[in-house]
Amino acid sequence: MTHLTRSPISIESLLATVQGPDRGGTCVFLGTVRDEDDVTGIEYSAYEEMAIAEIERMLAEARARWPDANVILQHRLGLVPLGEASIAIAAAARIARSICGVPLCD
Amino acid sequence: MAKVSVRFFARYAELAGCDWSAVNVSTPATVGDVIARVREVFPGTQAMPPRPLAALNRRQVKHDALVNDGDEVALLPPLSGG
């Protein structure tokens, strides 16, 4: 799965990447475009090579800290309409309580 | 003298009128020196904040980081939202 996408983020695809029959707990964080000051959407652009390297660095840090967890992150680029997700993070661990310590929402 | 590539993103690309360029700076030089040169070459970028977020060779750095010939400095607008 790519870390950057110009298509709507597929939560099902994220879950399929991290979940499995040995995974008892899953968390999903979504960052969505919200209605503020008449915003109808946000146009996202990125220094893609740098963004991918940074995302991989963060994921490596998370995997080192929580080796029991499968973690994936995807960020959307281009115009993201109001209410749709611009970023999604999914994490799944064998034991449900061990995933609760992953600060997805920090 | 060092020739440093400069990449502009989003609003900064609009201010510069391009998304890529290169500037020459006298060595030793820092990222801050490159940004000062950018403000001279691309007057529109004077509207950037005093200390814009910068990356040197794809790693975020402070403005006192030294640059070498062939390096790349990327200028990134601040993030917002959440």
N, CA and C atoms of all chains as a GROMACS GRO file, in nm:
protein
  564
    1MET      N    1   0.084  -0.119   0.000
    1MET     CA    2   0.000   0.000   0.000
    1MET      C    3   0.088   0.125   0.000
    2THR      N    4   0.051   0.223  -0.083
    2THR     CA    5   0.129   0.346  -0.089
    2THR      C    6   0.092   0.438   0.026
    3HIS      N    7   0.187   0.518   0.071
    3HIS     CA    8   0.161   0.610   0.181
    3HIS      C    9   0.087   0.735   0.136
    4LEU      N   10   0.097   0.767   0.007
    4LEU     CA   11   0.029   0.885  -0.048
    4LEU      C   12  -0.065   0.840  -0.157
    5THR      N   13  -0.183   0.898  -0.162
    5THR     CA   14  -0.280   0.860  -0.264
    5THR      C   15  -0.357   0.982  -0.311
    6ARG      N   16  -0.395   0.981  -0.436
    6ARG     CA   17  -0.479   1.088  -0.490
    6ARG      C   18  -0.625   1.043  -0.500
    7SER      N   19  -0.652   0.926  -0.452
    7SER     CA   20  -0.788   0.873  -0.452
    7SER      C   21  -0.843   0.876  -0.310
    8PRO      N   22  -0.975   0.867  -0.295
    8PRO     CA   23  -1.030   0.857  -0.159
    8PRO      C   24  -0.966   0.742  -0.083
    9ILE      N   25  -0.938   0.767   0.044
    9ILE     CA   26  -0.874   0.664   0.126
    9ILE      C   27  -0.972   0.550   0.151
   10SER      N   28  -0.926   0.430   0.128
   10SER     CA   29  -1.009   0.312   0.151
   10SER      C   30  -0.978   0.253   0.288
   11ILE      N   31  -1.072   0.271   0.380
   11ILE     CA   32  -1.051   0.216   0.514
   11ILE      C   33  -1.043   0.063   0.507
   12GLU      N   34  -1.123   0.004   0.418
   12GLU     CA   35  -1.121  -0.141   0.404
   12GLU      C   36  -0.983  -0.190   0.364
   13SER      N   37  -0.917  -0.116   0.274
   13SER     CA   38  -0.783  -0.157   0.232
   13SER      C   39  -0.683  -0.144   0.346
   14LEU      N   40  -0.699  -0.035   0.424
   14LEU     CA   41  -0.610  -0.018   0.539
   14LEU      C   42  -0.628  -0.133   0.638
   15LEU      N   43  -0.754  -0.166   0.665
   15LEU     CA   44  -0.780  -0.274   0.761
   15LEU      C   45  -0.728  -0.408   0.709
   16ALA      N   46  -0.743  -0.429   0.580
   16ALA     CA   47  -0.695  -0.555   0.522
   16ALA      C   48  -0.543  -0.565   0.536
   17THR      N   49  -0.476  -0.448   0.538
   17THR     CA   50  -0.330  -0.448   0.548
   17THR      C   51  -0.283  -0.484   0.689
   18VAL      N   52  -0.356  -0.439   0.791
   18VAL     CA   53  -0.306  -0.458   0.928
   18VAL      C   54  -0.375  -0.573   1.002
   19GLN      N   55  -0.498  -0.606   0.960
   19GLN     CA   56  -0.571  -0.708   1.036
   19GLN      C   57  -0.535  -0.849   0.991
   20GLY      N   58  -0.568  -0.944   1.074
   20GLY     CA   59  -0.547  -1.084   1.042
   20GLY      C   60  -0.611  -1.168   1.151
   21PRO      N   61  -0.620  -1.297   1.129
   21PRO     CA   62  -0.686  -1.382   1.229
   21PRO      C   63  -0.616  -1.384   1.364
   22ASP      N   64  -0.489  -1.341   1.367
   22ASP     CA   65  -0.417  -1.337   1.495
   22ASP      C   66  -0.423  -1.199   1.560
   23ARG      N   67  -0.505  -1.110   1.505
   23ARG     CA   68  -0.513  -0.971   1.556
   23ARG      C   69  -0.644  -0.951   1.630
   24GLY      N   70  -0.635  -0.926   1.760
   24GLY     CA   71  -0.756  -0.915   1.840
   24GLY      C   72  -0.804  -0.773   1.864
   25GLY      N   73  -0.719  -0.674   1.834
   25GLY     CA   74  -0.759  -0.535   1.857
   25GLY      C   75  -0.713  -0.446   1.743
   26THR      N   76  -0.803  -0.360   1.699
   26THR     CA   77  -0.770  -0.269   1.589
   26THR      C   78  -0.818  -0.129   1.622
   27CYS      N   79  -0.734  -0.031   1.591
   27CYS     CA   80  -0.772   0.109   1.605
   27CYS      C   81  -0.755   0.179   1.470
   28VAL      N   82  -0.847   0.269   1.440
   28VAL     CA   83  -0.836   0.349   1.318
   28VAL      C   84  -0.851   0.496   1.357
   29PHE      N   85  -0.759   0.577   1.310
   29PHE     CA   86  -0.771   0.722   1.327
   29PHE      C   87  -0.794   0.784   1.190
   30LEU      N   88  -0.892   0.874   1.182
   30LEU     CA   89  -0.919   0.947   1.058
   30LEU      C   90  -0.909   1.096   1.085
   31GLY      N   91  -0.836   1.164   1.000
   31GLY     CA   92  -0.837   1.310   1.001
   31GLY      C   93  -0.919   1.355   0.882
   32THR      N   94  -1.026   1.430   0.906
   32THR     CA   95  -1.117   1.467   0.797
   32THR      C   96  -1.125   1.618   0.781
   33VAL      N   97  -1.160   1.659   0.663
   33VAL     CA   98  -1.177   1.802   0.634
   33VAL      C   99  -1.305   1.849   0.702
   34ARG      N  100  -1.292   1.949   0.786
   34ARG     CA  101  -1.409   1.994   0.862
   34ARG      C  102  -1.458   2.130   0.813
   35ASP      N  103  -1.583   2.157   0.846
   35ASP     CA  104  -1.648   2.281   0.806
   35ASP      C  105  -1.607   2.393   0.900
   36GLU      N  106  -1.523   2.482   0.852
   36GLU     CA  107  -1.481   2.597   0.932
   36GLU      C  108  -1.454   2.712   0.836
   37ASP      N  109  -1.511   2.827   0.864
   37ASP     CA  110  -1.493   2.944   0.777
   37ASP      C  111  -1.534   2.913   0.633
   38ASP      N  112  -1.644   2.842   0.618
   38ASP     CA  113  -1.700   2.811   0.487
   38ASP      C  114  -1.607   2.726   0.400
   39VAL      N  115  -1.520   2.649   0.463
   39VAL     CA  116  -1.433   2.558   0.387
   39VAL      C  117  -1.519   2.452   0.317
   40THR      N  118  -1.494   2.433   0.189
   40THR     CA  119  -1.564   2.327   0.116
   40THR      C  120  -1.470   2.212   0.079
   41GLY      N  121  -1.341   2.234   0.101
   41GLY     CA  122  -1.243   2.130   0.071
   41GLY      C  123  -1.103   2.186   0.094
   42ILE      N  124  -1.006   2.097   0.098
   42ILE     CA  125  -0.866   2.139   0.114
   42ILE      C  126  -0.785   2.073   0.004
   43GLU      N  127  -0.702   2.156  -0.061
   43GLU     CA  128  -0.613   2.104  -0.165
   43GLU      C  129  -0.479   2.071  -0.099
   44TYR      N  130  -0.444   1.944  -0.099
   44TYR     CA  131  -0.319   1.902  -0.038
   44TYR      C  132  -0.214   1.878  -0.145
   45SER      N  133  -0.094   1.932  -0.120
   45SER     CA  134   0.021   1.899  -0.204
   45SER      C  135   0.134   1.859  -0.110
   46ALA      N  136   0.236   1.798  -0.164
   46ALA     CA  137   0.344   1.750  -0.078
   46ALA      C  138   0.474   1.741  -0.156
   47TYR      N  139   0.582   1.750  -0.083
   47TYR     CA  140   0.712   1.711  -0.136
   47TYR      C  141   0.713   1.559  -0.120
   48GLU      N  142   0.670   1.490  -0.223
   48GLU     CA  143   0.632   1.350  -0.207
   48GLU      C  144   0.747   1.261  -0.159
   49GLU      N  145   0.865   1.280  -0.217
   49GLU     CA  146   0.978   1.194  -0.176
   49GLU      C  147   1.009   1.214  -0.028
   50MET      N  148   1.004   1.340   0.016
   50MET     CA  149   1.033   1.369   0.157
   50MET      C  150   0.921   1.319   0.247
   51ALA      N  151   0.797   1.337   0.202
   51ALA     CA  152   0.683   1.291   0.282
   51ALA      C  153   0.687   1.140   0.301
   52ILE      N  154   0.716   1.068   0.194
   52ILE     CA  155   0.723   0.922   0.204
   52ILE      C  156   0.834   0.880   0.300
   53ALA      N  157   0.950   0.946   0.289
   53ALA     CA  158   1.061   0.913   0.378
   53ALA      C  159   1.024   0.941   0.523
   54GLU      N  160   0.955   1.052   0.549
   54GLU     CA  161   0.916   1.087   0.685
   54GLU      C  162   0.812   0.989   0.739
   55ILE      N  163   0.716   0.952   0.655
   55ILE     CA  164   0.614   0.856   0.698
   55ILE      C  165   0.679   0.722   0.731
   56GLU      N  166   0.772   0.680   0.647
   56GLU     CA  167   0.839   0.552   0.674
   56GLU      C  168   0.921   0.560   0.801
   57ARG      N  169   0.982   0.677   0.827
   57ARG     CA  170   1.059   0.694   0.950
   57ARG      C  171   0.966   0.683   1.072
   58MET      N  172   0.848   0.747   1.063
   58MET     CA  173   0.754   0.744   1.176
   58MET      C  174   0.701   0.603   1.198
   59LEU      N  175   0.671   0.534   1.087
   59LEU     CA  176   0.620   0.398   1.101
   59LEU      C  177   0.726   0.305   1.160
   60ALA      N  178   0.850   0.325   1.121
   60ALA     CA  179   0.959   0.242   1.176
   60ALA      C  180   0.972   0.268   1.326
   61GLU      N  181   0.956   0.394   1.367
   61GLU     CA  182   0.963   0.428   1.509
   61GLU      C  183   0.849   0.362   1.585
   62ALA      N  184   0.728   0.365   1.526
   62ALA     CA  185   0.612   0.303   1.592
   62ALA      C  186   0.631   0.151   1.601
   63ARG      N  187   0.682   0.092   1.495
   63ARG     CA  188   0.699  -0.055   1.495
   63ARG      C  189   0.807  -0.097   1.595
   64ALA      N  190   0.909  -0.012   1.612
   64ALA     CA  191   1.013  -0.044   1.709
   64ALA      C  192   0.959  -0.032   1.852
   65ARG      N  193   0.871   0.065   1.871
   65ARG     CA  194   0.817   0.089   2.006
   65ARG      C  195   0.707  -0.010   2.041
   66TRP      N  196   0.627  -0.048   1.939
   66TRP     CA  197   0.518  -0.144   1.961
   66TRP      C  198   0.534  -0.258   1.861
   67PRO      N  199   0.632  -0.346   1.886
   67PRO     CA  200   0.662  -0.450   1.786
   67PRO      C  201   0.546  -0.547   1.763
   68ASP      N  202   0.452  -0.551   1.855
   68ASP     CA  203   0.339  -0.642   1.840
   68ASP      C  204   0.232  -0.585   1.746
   69ALA      N  205   0.245  -0.458   1.710
   69ALA     CA  206   0.138  -0.393   1.633
   69ALA      C  207   0.173  -0.384   1.485
   70ASN      N  208   0.073  -0.405   1.401
   70ASN     CA  209   0.083  -0.371   1.259
   70ASN      C  210   0.027  -0.230   1.242
   71VAL      N  211   0.106  -0.142   1.185
   71VAL     CA  212   0.064  -0.002   1.172
   71VAL      C  213   0.079   0.042   1.027
   72ILE      N  214  -0.020   0.116   0.978
   72ILE     CA  215  -0.014   0.170   0.841
   72ILE      C  216  -0.067   0.313   0.843
   73LEU      N  217  -0.014   0.395   0.757
   73LEU     CA  218  -0.057   0.535   0.747
   73LEU      C  219  -0.072   0.570   0.600
   74GLN      N  220  -0.179   0.640   0.569
   74GLN     CA  221  -0.198   0.686   0.432
   74GLN      C  222  -0.250   0.830   0.434
   75HIS      N  223  -0.190   0.914   0.351
   75HIS     CA  224  -0.233   1.054   0.340
   75HIS      C  225  -0.279   1.079   0.198
   76ARG      N  226  -0.389   1.153   0.188
   76ARG     CA  227  -0.444   1.184   0.055
   76ARG      C  228  -0.389   1.317   0.004
   77LEU      N  229  -0.367   1.325  -0.125
   77LEU     CA  230  -0.323   1.448  -0.191
   77LEU      C  231  -0.430   1.493  -0.291
   78GLY      N  232  -0.418   1.620  -0.332
   78GLY     CA  233  -0.518   1.674  -0.423
   78GLY      C  234  -0.633   1.733  -0.344
   79LEU      N  235  -0.743   1.759  -0.412
   79LEU     CA  236  -0.858   1.822  -0.346
   79LEU      C  237  -0.936   1.719  -0.267
   80VAL      N  238  -0.944   1.743  -0.137
   80VAL     CA  239  -1.020   1.655  -0.048
   80VAL      C  240  -1.146   1.731  -0.004
   81PRO      N  241  -1.263   1.684  -0.045
   81PRO     CA  242  -1.386   1.756  -0.012
   81PRO      C  243  -1.418   1.749   0.138
   82LEU      N  244  -1.502   1.841   0.179
   82LEU     CA  245  -1.550   1.847   0.317
   82LEU      C  246  -1.601   1.710   0.362
   83GLY      N  247  -1.559   1.670   0.479
   83GLY     CA  248  -1.608   1.546   0.538
   83GLY      C  249  -1.532   1.422   0.499
   84GLU      N  250  -1.445   1.434   0.397
   84GLU     CA  251  -1.367   1.316   0.358
   84GLU      C  252  -1.232   1.315   0.429
   85ALA      N  253  -1.174   1.196   0.439
   85ALA     CA  254  -1.050   1.181   0.514
   85ALA      C  255  -0.929   1.226   0.433
   86SER      N  256  -0.845   1.305   0.499
   86SER     CA  257  -0.718   1.342   0.437
   86SER      C  258  -0.606   1.254   0.488
   87ILE      N  259  -0.623   1.197   0.606
   87ILE     CA  260  -0.522   1.106   0.660
   87ILE      C  261  -0.592   0.995   0.737
   88ALA      N  262  -0.534   0.877   0.728
   88ALA     CA  263  -0.587   0.763   0.804
   88ALA      C  264  -0.469   0.683   0.857
   89ILE      N  265  -0.485   0.640   0.982
   89ILE     CA  266  -0.384   0.553   1.044
   89ILE      C  267  -0.459   0.434   1.102
   90ALA      N  268  -0.409   0.315   1.073
   90ALA     CA  269  -0.470   0.195   1.129
   90ALA      C  270  -0.362   0.114   1.199
   91ALA      N  271  -0.398   0.059   1.314
   91ALA     CA  272  -0.306  -0.024   1.389
   91ALA      C  273  -0.382  -0.143   1.443
   92ALA      N  274  -0.320  -0.260   1.436
   92ALA     CA  275  -0.382  -0.381   1.488
   92ALA      C  276  -0.278  -0.461   1.564
   93ALA      N  277  -0.320  -0.515   1.678
   93ALA     CA  278  -0.230  -0.594   1.761
   93ALA      C  279  -0.297  -0.724   1.800
   94ARG      N  280  -0.215  -0.818   1.845
   94ARG     CA  281  -0.269  -0.949   1.880
   94ARG      C  282  -0.364  -0.939   1.999
   95ILE      N  283  -0.324  -0.858   2.098
   95ILE     CA  284  -0.406  -0.841   2.218
   95ILE      C  285  -0.464  -0.700   2.218
   96ALA      N  286  -0.594  -0.690   2.238
   96ALA     CA  287  -0.662  -0.562   2.223
   96ALA      C  288  -0.600  -0.453   2.310
   97ARG      N  289  -0.569  -0.485   2.434
   97ARG     CA  290  -0.523  -0.379   2.524
   97ARG      C  291  -0.386  -0.325   2.482
   98SER      N  292  -0.307  -0.406   2.411
   98SER     CA  293  -0.175  -0.358   2.374
   98SER      C  294  -0.182  -0.252   2.265
   99ILE      N  295  -0.293  -0.244   2.193
   99ILE     CA  296  -0.306  -0.143   2.089
   99ILE      C  297  -0.356  -0.011   2.148
  100CYS      N  298  -0.416  -0.019   2.268
  100CYS     CA  299  -0.469   0.103   2.328
  100CYS      C  300  -0.356   0.197   2.370
  101GLY      N  301  -0.235   0.147   2.382
  101GLY     CA  302  -0.124   0.233   2.420
  101GLY      C  303  -0.063   0.305   2.303
  102VAL      N  304  -0.101   0.269   2.180
  102VAL     CA  305  -0.046   0.337   2.063
  102VAL      C  306  -0.118   0.470   2.050
  103PRO      N  307  -0.046   0.582   2.067
  103PRO     CA  308  -0.113   0.712   2.069
  103PRO      C  309  -0.149   0.760   1.928
  104LEU      N  310  -0.247   0.694   1.869
  104LEU     CA  311  -0.284   0.728   1.732
  104LEU      C  312  -0.332   0.871   1.719
  105CYS      N  313  -0.394   0.919   1.824
  105CYS     CA  314  -0.458   1.049   1.812
  105CYS      C  315  -0.375   1.163   1.867
  106ASP      N  316  -0.251   1.139   1.903
  106ASP     CA  317  -0.166   1.247   1.954
  106ASP      C  318  -0.123   1.338   1.842
  107MET      N  319   3.211   2.923  -0.349
  107MET     CA  320   3.075   2.943  -0.401
  107MET      C  321   3.005   2.807  -0.410
  108ALA      N  322   2.881   2.803  -0.367
  108ALA     CA  323   2.802   2.680  -0.375
  108ALA      C  324   2.674   2.706  -0.454
  109LYS      N  325   2.642   2.615  -0.543
  109LYS     CA  326   2.516   2.623  -0.614
  109LYS      C  327   2.416   2.530  -0.544
  110VAL      N  328   2.308   2.587  -0.496
  110VAL     CA  329   2.211   2.512  -0.416
  110VAL      C  330   2.075   2.512  -0.486
  111SER      N  331   2.019   2.395  -0.506
  111SER     CA  332   1.884   2.385  -0.562
  111SER      C  333   1.783   2.428  -0.456
  112VAL      N  334   1.680   2.494  -0.501
  112VAL     CA  335   1.575   2.537  -0.408
  112VAL      C  336   1.441   2.491  -0.463
  113ARG      N  337   1.362   2.427  -0.380
  113ARG     CA  338   1.228   2.385  -0.419
  113ARG      C  339   1.125   2.461  -0.336
  114PHE      N  340   1.023   2.505  -0.405
  114PHE     CA  341   0.915   2.580  -0.338
  114PHE      C  342   0.788   2.497  -0.344
  115PHE      N  343   0.710   2.504  -0.237
  115PHE     CA  344   0.587   2.427  -0.234
  115PHE      C  345   0.467   2.516  -0.200
  116ALA      N  346   0.353   2.478  -0.260
  116ALA     CA  347   0.224   2.542  -0.231
  116ALA      C  348   0.234   2.695  -0.242
  117ARG      N  349   0.198   2.765  -0.137
  117ARG     CA  350   0.194   2.911  -0.138
  117ARG      C  351   0.330   2.971  -0.175
  118TYR      N  352   0.437   2.908  -0.130
  118TYR     CA  353   0.570   2.962  -0.158
  118TYR      C  354   0.602   2.953  -0.308
  119ALA      N  355   0.550   2.851  -0.374
  119ALA     CA  356   0.570   2.840  -0.519
  119ALA      C  357   0.496   2.953  -0.590
  120GLU      N  358   0.380   2.987  -0.537
  120GLU     CA  359   0.305   3.100  -0.595
  120GLU      C  360   0.382   3.230  -0.576
  121LEU      N  361   0.441   3.248  -0.458
  121LEU     CA  362   0.516   3.370  -0.431
  121LEU      C  363   0.641   3.379  -0.518
  122ALA      N  364   0.707   3.266  -0.537
  122ALA     CA  365   0.831   3.264  -0.616
  122ALA      C  366   0.802   3.269  -0.766
  123GLY      N  367   0.686   3.220  -0.804
  123GLY     CA  368   0.654   3.212  -0.946
  123GLY      C  369   0.710   3.089  -1.012
  124CYS      N  370   0.762   2.997  -0.935
  124CYS     CA  371   0.816   2.872  -0.987
  124CYS      C  372   0.822   2.773  -0.871
  125ASP      N  373   0.842   2.648  -0.904
  125ASP     CA  374   0.853   2.550  -0.796
  125ASP      C  375   0.994   2.495  -0.780
  126TRP      N  376   1.083   2.542  -0.867
  126TRP     CA  377   1.221   2.496  -0.855
  126TRP      C  378   1.313   2.603  -0.910
  127SER      N  379   1.427   2.619  -0.847
  127SER     CA  380   1.530   2.709  -0.899
  127SER      C  381   1.662   2.670  -0.835
  128ALA      N  382   1.765   2.749  -0.862
  128ALA     CA  383   1.895   2.728  -0.798
  128ALA      C  384   1.956   2.865  -0.774
  129VAL      N  385   2.025   2.877  -0.661
  129VAL     CA  386   2.091   3.004  -0.629
  129VAL      C  387   2.236   2.975  -0.593
  130ASN      N  388   2.321   3.076  -0.614
  130ASN     CA  389   2.460   3.067  -0.575
  130ASN      C  390   2.480   3.144  -0.446
  131VAL      N  391   2.554   3.084  -0.353
  131VAL     CA  392   2.585   3.151  -0.227
  131VAL      C  393   2.735   3.133  -0.198
  132SER      N  394   2.790   3.235  -0.135
  132SER     CA  395   2.931   3.226  -0.097
  132SER      C  396   2.946   3.133   0.021
  133THR      N  397   3.046   3.049   0.017
  133THR     CA  398   3.068   2.955   0.127
  133THR      C  399   3.170   3.012   0.226
  134PRO      N  400   3.161   2.974   0.354
  134PRO     CA  401   3.059   2.885   0.409
  134PRO      C  402   2.922   2.954   0.412
  135ALA      N  403   2.819   2.874   0.390
  135ALA     CA  404   2.685   2.930   0.387
  135ALA      C  405   2.589   2.836   0.461
  136THR      N  406   2.484   2.895   0.511
  136THR     CA  407   2.383   2.819   0.584
  136THR      C  408   2.251   2.820   0.505
  137VAL      N  409   2.158   2.742   0.554
  137VAL     CA  410   2.023   2.743   0.495
  137VAL      C  411   1.966   2.884   0.503
  138GLY      N  412   1.992   2.953   0.613
  138GLY     CA  413   1.945   3.090   0.627
  138GLY      C  414   2.002   3.182   0.520
  139ASP      N  415   2.128   3.160   0.484
  139ASP     CA  416   2.190   3.240   0.378
  139ASP      C  417   2.122   3.211   0.243
  140VAL      N  418   2.090   3.085   0.220
  140VAL     CA  419   2.020   3.048   0.096
  140VAL      C  420   1.884   3.118   0.090
  141ILE      N  421   1.814   3.119   0.202
  141ILE     CA  422   1.681   3.182   0.205
  141ILE      C  423   1.694   3.332   0.182
  142ALA      N  424   1.797   3.392   0.240
  142ALA     CA  425   1.819   3.537   0.219
  142ALA      C  426   1.844   3.564   0.070
  143ARG      N  427   1.920   3.477   0.006
  143ARG     CA  428   1.948   3.493  -0.137
  143ARG      C  429   1.820   3.474  -0.219
  144VAL      N  430   1.739   3.379  -0.177
  144VAL     CA  431   1.611   3.354  -0.244
  144VAL      C  432   1.524   3.479  -0.238
  145ARG      N  433   1.521   3.545  -0.124
  145ARG     CA  434   1.439   3.665  -0.111
  145ARG      C  435   1.486   3.775  -0.206
  146GLU      N  436   1.618   3.777  -0.234
  146GLU     CA  437   1.670   3.877  -0.328
  146GLU      C  438   1.632   3.842  -0.472
  147VAL      N  439   1.646   3.715  -0.506
  147VAL     CA  440   1.624   3.672  -0.645
  147VAL      C  441   1.476   3.668  -0.678
  148PHE      N  442   1.395   3.629  -0.580
  148PHE     CA  443   1.250   3.617  -0.601
  148PHE      C  444   1.180   3.710  -0.502
  149PRO      N  445   1.162   3.836  -0.540
  149PRO     CA  446   1.108   3.935  -0.446
  149PRO      C  447   0.974   3.892  -0.383
  150GLY      N  448   0.896   3.816  -0.458
  150GLY     CA  449   0.768   3.772  -0.403
  150GLY      C  450   0.783   3.692  -0.276
  151THR      N  451   0.898   3.624  -0.262
  151THR     CA  452   0.918   3.539  -0.143
  151THR      C  453   0.948   3.621  -0.018
  152GLN      N  454   0.960   3.753  -0.034
  152GLN     CA  455   0.977   3.836   0.086
  152GLN      C  456   0.852   3.831   0.173
  153ALA      N  457   0.743   3.782   0.113
  153ALA     CA  458   0.619   3.768   0.191
  153ALA      C  459   0.619   3.640   0.275
  154MET      N  460   0.722   3.557   0.257
  154MET     CA  461   0.732   3.439   0.343
  154MET      C  462   0.760   3.485   0.486
  155PRO      N  463   0.728   3.403   0.584
  155PRO     CA  464   0.759   3.441   0.722
  155PRO      C  465   0.910   3.453   0.742
  156PRO      N  466   0.952   3.518   0.850
  156PRO     CA  467   1.095   3.539   0.871
  156PRO      C  468   1.176   3.410   0.873
  157ARG      N  469   1.118   3.306   0.928
  157ARG     CA  470   1.190   3.179   0.939
  157ARG      C  471   1.104   3.065   0.886
  158PRO      N  472   1.095   3.054   0.755
  158PRO     CA  473   1.011   2.948   0.699
  158PRO      C  474   1.067   2.808   0.729
  159LEU      N  475   0.976   2.713   0.736
  159LEU     CA  476   1.015   2.574   0.756
  159LEU      C  477   1.102   2.531   0.638
  160ALA      N  478   1.217   2.471   0.669
  160ALA     CA  479   1.311   2.435   0.562
  160ALA      C  480   1.360   2.292   0.579
  161ALA      N  481   1.387   2.230   0.465
  161ALA     CA  482   1.447   2.096   0.465
  161ALA      C  483   1.573   2.102   0.381
  162LEU      N  484   1.676   2.035   0.429
  162LEU     CA  485   1.802   2.026   0.356
  162LEU      C  486   1.821   1.880   0.315
  163ASN      N  487   1.825   1.858   0.186
  163ASN     CA  488   1.837   1.722   0.134
  163ASN      C  489   1.733   1.629   0.197
  164ARG      N  490   1.610   1.681   0.203
  164ARG     CA  491   1.491   1.606   0.245
  164ARG      C  492   1.483   1.579   0.394
  165ARG      N  493   1.564   1.648   0.473
  165ARG     CA  494   1.549   1.637   0.618
  165ARG      C  495   1.527   1.777   0.674
  166GLN      N  496   1.425   1.788   0.762
  166GLN     CA  497   1.397   1.919   0.819
  166GLN      C  498   1.515   1.965   0.904
  167VAL      N  499   1.556   2.091   0.885
  167VAL     CA  500   1.673   2.143   0.956
  167VAL      C  501   1.645   2.285   1.007
  168LYS      N  502   1.733   2.330   1.095
  168LYS     CA  503   1.728   2.469   1.138
  168LYS      C  504   1.806   2.554   1.037
  169HIS      N  505   1.787   2.683   1.049
  169HIS     CA  506   1.846   2.772   0.948
  169HIS      C  507   1.997   2.785   0.960
  170ASP      N  508   2.054   2.736   1.070
  170ASP     CA  509   2.200   2.746   1.082
  170ASP      C  510   2.271   2.625   1.024
  171ALA      N  511   2.197   2.533   0.964
  171ALA     CA  512   2.260   2.416   0.900
  171ALA      C  513   2.344   2.461   0.781
  172LEU      N  514   2.463   2.405   0.769
  172LEU     CA  515   2.554   2.442   0.660
  172LEU      C  516   2.514   2.373   0.530
  173VAL      N  517   2.526   2.445   0.420
  173VAL     CA  518   2.496   2.386   0.290
  173VAL      C  519   2.626   2.369   0.210
  174ASN      N  520   2.623   2.273   0.120
  174ASN     CA  521   2.736   2.247   0.032
  174ASN      C  522   2.690   2.255  -0.113
  175ASP      N  523   2.788   2.266  -0.201
  175ASP     CA  524   2.757   2.270  -0.343
  175ASP      C  525   2.677   2.145  -0.382
  176GLY      N  526   2.568   2.165  -0.454
  176GLY     CA  527   2.486   2.052  -0.498
  176GLY      C  528   2.373   2.016  -0.404
  177ASP      N  529   2.369   2.080  -0.288
  177ASP     CA  530   2.262   2.049  -0.192
  177ASP      C  531   2.127   2.100  -0.243
  178GLU      N  532   2.022   2.051  -0.178
  178GLU     CA  533   1.887   2.094  -0.211
  178GLU      C  534   1.820   2.148  -0.085
  179VAL      N  535   1.765   2.268  -0.096
  179VAL     CA  536   1.687   2.327   0.013
  179VAL      C  537   1.541   2.332  -0.031
  180ALA      N  538   1.453   2.279   0.051
  180ALA     CA  539   1.309   2.286   0.022
  180ALA      C  540   1.243   2.380   0.123
  181LEU      N  541   1.158   2.467   0.074
  181LEU     CA  542   1.086   2.561   0.160
  181LEU      C  543   0.941   2.520   0.167
  182LEU      N  544   0.896   2.493   0.288
  182LEU     CA  545   0.765   2.430   0.308
  182LEU      C  546   0.675   2.522   0.389
  183PRO      N  547   0.557   2.553   0.339
  183PRO     CA  548   0.463   2.636   0.417
  183PRO      C  549   0.424   2.567   0.547
  184PRO      N  550   0.388   2.645   0.648
  184PRO     CA  551   0.348   2.584   0.775
  184PRO      C  552   0.222   2.500   0.758
  185LEU      N  553   0.213   2.397   0.839
  185LEU     CA  554   0.095   2.312   0.837
  185LEU      C  555  -0.011   2.373   0.927
  186SER      N  556  -0.135   2.347   0.895
  186SER     CA  557  -0.242   2.395   0.981
  186SER      C  558  -0.356   2.294   0.976
  187GLY      N  559  -0.456   2.320   1.055
  187GLY     CA  560  -0.570   2.230   1.058
  187GLY      C  561  -0.561   2.135   1.175
  188GLY      N  562  -0.624   2.019   1.160
  188GLY     CA  563  -0.622   1.921   1.268
  188GLY      C  564  -0.751   1.924   1.344
   0.00000   0.00000   0.00000
